[in-house]
């Protein structure tokens, strides 16, 4: 079935990222930003995170410089610099030294990525990158598709530095079509407690899946080819996507985005979470409802002038758990949102 996939193709890259200067919405957001949102390399560890959620959702923390972003993913390099990848033509990159001020840093593929055009219809717009650092190299999983299509693919690239133009195409990881019941976009790599690599992905159709990867190559395992179900909605046209798995304590937390993206200030995206003691599930929400049965505990939703927050990623950084996401301003522009995560006495996250 066609679906309103959460991608820039719905609005056009220029419209979504227009006006990267700091807006009045962001200025208001700064006023509520916790002082510990910034954490430059070498700074002292911050105070312990709170264990009681605030009475309402906080505004995004302070973000300056190049603030336009859609589907952000962030890694901290060995030298302490933050590297952000996002949806856009040839996968745009940004860098920061303090997690507050961001600057443009080129694109992953300055010469284009012709191996993706089978899925993009010839366009350069690539979606929902996932960036991480393992074993001395950066890994980037990213999606190629067109709006509403199940003809999609996830590719892998690697780089020794993460810099624009330094990336090497490592090939196709998984693709989808009408022959399967899932959509191969929105990848996220996570490593379980035993050191095994997994890739979660999925958008609409039958929801969120995972496959096993070979840590030596970052590609799909040749010995375990199962496609495992992690989350699915039976309502709202199956609107669940953007999975991100984060391991903390004895749990794996599966963050997803419910509802609709890419509608500017009319977007209804919201961040949901469930957890499991196993990397392959079953994941359940706070009430014990399985995520494969539509479960999910709401973590963040639109409020005030913050519209449609979602496509989240979590980074353990300098003693903090940091939530990255995009949201829309009143004008419909997509912005980078950053907040911190606290954990209550039962081990469930909240945004502060």
C-alpha positions as CSV (number, residue, x, y, z in Angstrom):
1,X,0.0,0.0,0.0
2,X,1.2,3.6,-0.5
3,X,2.3,5.3,2.7
4,X,3.3,8.8,3.8
5,X,6.9,7.9,4.4
6,X,8.9,10.3,6.6
7,X,11.1,11.8,4.0
8,X,12.1,15.1,2.5
9,X,10.7,14.1,-0.8
10,X,7.2,15.0,0.5
11,X,8.0,18.6,0.9
12,X,11.2,19.1,-1.2
13,X,14.6,19.6,0.3
14,X,14.6,23.4,-0.1
15,X,11.3,23.9,1.6
16,X,12.1,21.7,4.6
17,X,15.6,23.1,5.3
18,X,14.9,26.7,4.2
19,X,16.0,29.4,6.6
20,X,18.8,27.7,8.5
21,X,19.4,30.8,10.6
22,X,18.3,30.6,14.3
23,X,14.5,31.3,14.5
24,X,12.4,32.8,17.3
25,X,11.3,29.3,18.2
26,X,15.0,28.3,18.7
27,X,15.6,31.4,20.7
28,X,12.7,30.5,23.0
29,X,14.1,26.9,23.2
30,X,17.5,28.3,24.5
31,X,15.8,29.8,27.5
32,X,14.7,26.3,28.7
33,X,17.9,24.5,27.7
34,X,19.6,22.7,30.6
35,X,23.2,24.1,31.2
36,X,24.6,20.6,30.8
37,X,23.4,20.3,27.2
38,X,26.8,21.4,26.0
39,X,29.6,19.0,26.8
40,X,32.9,19.8,25.1
41,X,35.6,17.3,25.0
42,X,37.6,17.2,28.2
43,X,34.9,18.9,30.3
44,X,34.0,17.5,33.8
45,X,31.3,15.0,34.0
46,X,27.9,16.6,34.5
47,X,25.6,16.2,37.5
48,X,23.6,13.0,37.7
49,X,20.5,12.9,35.5
50,X,17.2,13.4,37.3
51,X,15.0,10.4,38.1
52,X,11.7,12.3,38.0
53,X,10.3,13.6,34.7
54,X,9.4,17.3,34.4
55,X,5.7,18.2,34.4
56,X,5.7,18.9,30.6
57,X,7.9,18.3,27.6
58,X,10.9,20.6,27.5
59,X,11.8,22.7,24.5
60,X,14.8,21.6,22.5
61,X,18.1,22.5,24.0
62,X,20.3,25.2,22.7
63,X,21.4,24.7,19.1
64,X,23.2,27.3,17.0
65,X,24.9,27.7,13.6
66,X,23.7,25.4,10.8
67,X,20.5,24.1,12.5
68,X,18.5,22.7,9.6
69,X,18.4,18.9,9.7
70,X,16.0,16.0,8.9
71,X,16.5,12.5,10.3
72,X,19.7,13.4,12.2
73,X,22.2,10.7,13.4
74,X,25.2,11.6,15.4
75,X,28.5,10.0,16.4
76,X,31.4,11.3,18.5
77,X,34.7,10.8,16.8
78,X,37.8,9.6,18.8
79,X,39.1,13.3,18.8
80,X,35.9,14.4,20.5
81,X,34.3,16.1,17.5
82,X,30.6,15.3,16.8
83,X,29.7,14.3,13.3
84,X,26.1,14.5,12.2
85,X,24.6,12.9,9.0
86,X,21.1,13.6,7.8
87,X,18.6,13.1,5.0
88,X,19.4,15.2,1.8
89,X,21.2,15.2,-1.5
90,X,24.2,12.8,-1.3
91,X,23.9,12.7,2.6
92,X,24.8,16.1,4.1
93,X,27.2,16.2,7.0
94,X,27.7,18.7,9.9
95,X,30.2,18.9,12.7
96,X,30.4,20.4,16.2
97,X,33.0,20.6,18.9
98,X,30.5,21.2,21.7
99,X,27.2,19.7,20.7
100,X,25.7,23.2,20.5
101,X,27.2,25.0,17.5
102,X,27.0,23.1,14.2
103,X,28.6,23.9,10.9
104,X,28.1,22.3,7.5
105,X,30.8,19.9,6.5
106,X,30.0,18.8,2.9
107,X,28.4,15.6,1.8
108,X,29.3,11.9,2.0
109,X,29.1,11.6,-1.8
110,X,30.4,14.8,-3.6
111,X,30.3,13.0,-6.9
112,X,26.9,11.4,-6.4
113,X,25.9,7.8,-5.6
114,X,24.9,6.2,-9.0
115,X,24.4,2.8,-7.4
116,X,21.3,4.2,-5.7
117,X,19.4,5.5,-8.7
118,X,17.6,2.3,-9.3
119,X,15.7,3.1,-6.1
120,X,15.6,6.9,-6.2
121,X,14.4,7.2,-9.8
122,X,17.6,9.1,-10.6
123,X,17.5,11.6,-7.8
124,X,20.3,12.4,-5.3
125,X,18.1,12.6,-2.2
126,X,19.2,9.8,0.2
127,X,17.4,9.2,3.4
128,X,17.8,8.5,7.1
129,X,21.5,7.8,7.6
130,X,22.8,5.9,10.6
131,X,26.4,6.8,11.6
132,X,28.6,5.0,14.1
133,X,32.3,4.3,14.8
134,X,33.6,0.8,15.3
135,X,37.1,-0.8,15.1
136,X,38.8,2.3,13.8
137,X,36.4,3.3,11.1
138,X,33.1,5.1,10.6
139,X,30.1,3.2,9.3
140,X,27.2,4.8,7.5
141,X,24.0,2.9,6.7
142,X,21.6,4.9,4.6
143,X,18.4,4.5,2.5
144,X,17.4,4.9,-1.1
145,X,13.8,5.1,-2.2
146,X,11.0,7.4,-3.4
147,X,8.1,8.7,-1.5
148,X,5.5,6.1,-0.8
149,X,7.4,3.3,-2.5
150,X,8.3,-0.1,-1.2
151,X,11.1,-0.4,-3.8
152,X,13.8,0.6,-1.3
153,X,17.3,-0.3,-0.3
154,X,19.8,0.2,2.5
155,X,23.5,0.6,1.6
156,X,26.7,0.7,3.7
157,X,29.6,3.1,3.4
158,X,32.8,3.3,5.5
159,X,35.4,5.9,6.1
160,X,38.6,6.2,8.2
161,X,37.9,9.9,9.0
162,X,34.2,10.6,8.4
163,X,35.1,13.6,6.2
164,X,33.2,14.5,3.1
165,X,34.5,12.6,0.1
166,X,36.4,10.0,2.2
167,X,33.7,7.4,2.2
168,X,33.9,4.0,0.4
169,X,30.8,2.3,-1.0
170,X,30.5,-1.1,0.6
171,X,27.5,-2.3,-1.2
172,X,23.8,-3.2,-0.7
173,X,22.8,-4.6,2.7
174,X,19.1,-5.3,2.1
175,X,16.4,-4.3,-0.3
176,X,12.6,-4.5,-0.5
177,X,9.9,-4.7,-3.1
178,X,6.3,-5.9,-3.4
179,X,7.7,-9.4,-3.0
180,X,8.3,-8.9,0.8
181,X,6.1,-7.4,3.6
182,X,8.5,-4.8,4.8
183,X,10.1,-1.6,3.6
184,X,14.0,-1.4,3.7
185,X,14.5,2.2,4.9
186,X,15.5,3.8,8.2
187,X,18.5,1.7,9.2
188,X,20.1,1.6,12.7
189,X,23.1,-0.5,13.7
190,X,23.3,-1.7,17.2
191,X,25.7,-4.1,19.0
192,X,24.3,-6.5,21.7
193,X,25.9,-7.4,25.0
194,X,27.6,-10.5,23.3
195,X,29.1,-8.3,20.6
196,X,26.8,-9.5,17.9
197,X,25.8,-6.8,15.3
198,X,22.1,-6.2,14.3
199,X,20.5,-3.8,11.8
200,X,17.0,-2.6,12.6
201,X,14.9,-0.9,9.9
202,X,11.4,-0.4,8.7
203,X,8.7,2.0,7.8
204,X,4.9,1.3,7.6
205,X,3.9,-2.0,6.0
206,X,4.4,-4.6,8.7
207,X,6.6,-2.4,10.8
208,X,10.1,-2.6,12.3
209,X,12.4,-5.5,11.5
210,X,15.9,-6.6,12.3
211,X,18.5,-8.7,10.6
212,X,21.8,-10.0,11.8
213,X,25.1,-8.6,10.4
214,X,28.6,-9.9,10.1
215,X,30.8,-7.7,12.3
216,X,33.8,-8.3,10.0
217,X,32.1,-6.7,7.0
218,X,29.1,-4.8,8.4
219,X,27.0,-6.6,5.8
220,X,24.2,-9.1,6.2
221,X,25.1,-12.4,7.9
222,X,25.4,-15.3,5.5
223,X,24.5,-17.9,8.1
224,X,21.6,-16.2,9.8
225,X,19.3,-14.6,7.2
226,X,16.1,-14.4,9.3
227,X,14.1,-11.2,9.2
228,X,12.8,-10.7,12.8
229,X,9.7,-8.6,13.7
230,X,10.2,-6.1,16.5
231,X,7.3,-3.7,16.2
232,X,4.1,-3.2,14.2
233,X,1.0,-1.1,14.4
234,X,-2.4,-2.4,13.4
235,X,-3.9,1.1,13.4
236,X,-3.1,4.5,11.8
237,X,-2.2,2.8,8.5
238,X,0.7,1.1,10.2
239,X,2.5,4.4,10.9
240,X,5.6,3.3,12.7
241,X,9.2,3.9,11.5
242,X,12.7,5.2,12.4
243,X,13.8,2.5,14.8
244,X,16.8,3.1,17.1
245,X,18.0,0.5,19.7
246,X,19.9,1.7,22.7
247,X,21.3,-0.7,25.3
248,X,21.3,0.5,28.9
249,X,21.7,-1.7,32.0
250,X,19.9,-5.0,31.4
251,X,17.6,-3.7,28.7
252,X,17.5,-3.0,25.0
253,X,15.3,0.1,24.4
254,X,13.6,0.3,21.0
255,X,12.8,3.9,20.1
256,X,10.4,4.5,17.2
257,X,8.4,7.3,15.6
258,X,4.7,7.0,15.4
259,X,2.3,8.8,13.0
260,X,3.1,11.3,10.2
261,X,6.2,13.2,9.2
262,X,7.1,15.6,6.4
263,X,4.0,17.9,6.8
264,X,5.8,20.9,8.3
265,X,3.9,22.3,11.2
266,X,1.1,19.9,10.5
267,X,3.3,16.9,11.2
268,X,2.1,14.5,13.9
269,X,5.3,12.5,14.5
270,X,6.0,11.5,18.1
271,X,8.7,9.4,19.8
272,X,7.7,6.1,21.4
273,X,9.7,3.5,23.3
274,X,9.6,-0.1,24.5
275,X,12.2,-2.4,25.9
276,X,13.3,-6.0,26.1
277,X,15.9,-8.1,27.9
278,X,16.8,-9.6,24.5
279,X,18.2,-7.9,21.4
280,X,15.7,-9.8,19.3
281,X,12.7,-9.0,21.6
282,X,9.9,-9.3,22.5
283,X,9.8,-5.6,23.2
284,X,7.0,-4.3,25.4
285,X,5.9,-0.9,26.6
286,X,5.4,0.3,30.1
287,X,2.0,-1.3,30.3
288,X,3.3,-4.6,29.1
289,X,1.8,-4.4,25.6
290,X,3.9,-5.9,22.9
291,X,5.3,-3.5,20.4
292,X,4.4,-6.1,17.7
293,X,0.7,-5.5,18.9
294,X,0.9,-1.8,18.5
295,X,2.4,-1.0,21.9
296,X,4.7,1.9,22.7
297,X,5.2,4.4,25.6
298,X,5.2,8.0,24.5
299,X,8.5,9.8,25.2
300,X,8.1,13.1,23.3
301,X,5.4,14.7,21.2
302,X,4.6,18.1,19.7
303,X,4.0,20.9,22.1
304,X,3.7,24.7,21.7
305,X,5.8,25.7,18.6
306,X,7.6,22.4,18.5
307,X,5.8,20.3,15.8
308,X,6.2,16.6,14.9
309,X,9.4,15.7,16.8
310,X,10.8,12.4,15.7
311,X,13.3,10.2,13.8
312,X,15.3,10.0,17.0
313,X,18.8,8.8,17.8
314,X,20.4,8.3,21.2
315,X,24.1,8.9,22.1
316,X,25.9,8.0,25.3
317,X,28.2,11.0,25.7
318,X,30.3,12.2,28.6
319,X,28.1,10.6,31.3
320,X,24.9,11.8,29.6
321,X,22.3,10.0,27.4
322,X,21.6,12.5,24.6
323,X,18.5,12.4,22.4
324,X,18.8,13.8,18.9
325,X,15.7,14.3,16.6
326,X,14.2,16.7,14.1
327,X,11.1,18.9,14.6
328,X,9.3,21.5,12.6
329,X,8.9,25.2,13.4
330,X,5.7,27.2,12.9
331,X,7.0,28.1,9.4
332,X,7.4,24.4,8.6
333,X,11.2,24.3,8.6
334,X,12.9,21.2,9.9
335,X,15.4,21.8,12.8
336,X,17.8,19.8,14.8
337,X,16.5,19.1,18.3
338,X,18.7,18.0,21.2
339,X,17.7,17.1,24.7
340,X,18.9,14.9,27.5
341,X,17.4,11.6,28.8
342,X,16.7,10.9,32.4
343,X,15.6,7.5,33.7
344,X,13.0,6.9,36.4
345,X,13.1,4.4,39.2
346,X,11.6,1.7,37.0
347,X,14.2,2.2,34.3
348,X,12.0,4.1,31.8
349,X,13.4,7.1,29.9
350,X,12.1,10.6,29.9
351,X,13.2,13.8,28.2
352,X,14.5,16.8,30.2
